[in-house]
């Protein structure tokens, strides 16, 4: 009978940790993409805003205030993009470490499985050799015995 892998519990824990790290990485990549989209939208809005050529001082002041607000939104969105990209880098490193830790135990499980298979095949071969040797002993006549 095959012995169970003694580190099976650790293998399950590491697999779950790797899955969690992968999910966190995917979420951080999604957030980084959303931050880039906000930055792109703010940049396009700022580029699309124009100062009025006429209309008085009040219109000009309102346009400048609007552009200032858009510039602030753009700066905020770009800072959020930088933070999100940094989180993606951290999550990538965390996922890589979790993947490496899982792979170490997974290799041990593979070695255990191979060793168990070799042990079982050896035990089977011992049984087959024993059966063959008994048959050979029974089949050979002893001295002085006559076979019909």
SULKA-V496161 format. One line per field, one symbol per residue. ss: DSSP state (@ for helix, = for strand, . for the rest). burial: + if it has 9 or more other C-alpha atoms within 8 Angstrom, else -. A space follows every 50 residues. Layout:
ss: ???
burial: ???
This chain:
ss: .......@@@@@@@@@@@@@@@@@@@@@@@@@@@@@@@@@@@@@@@@@.. .....@@@@@@@@@@@@@@@@@@@@@@@@@@@@@@@@@@@@@@@@@@@@@ @@@@@@@@@@@@@@@@@@@@@@@@@@@@@@@@@@@@@@@.........
burial: -------+--+--++-++--++-++--++-++--++-++--++-++---- --------++--++--+--++-++--++-++--++-++--++-++--++- ++--++--+--++--+---+----------------------------
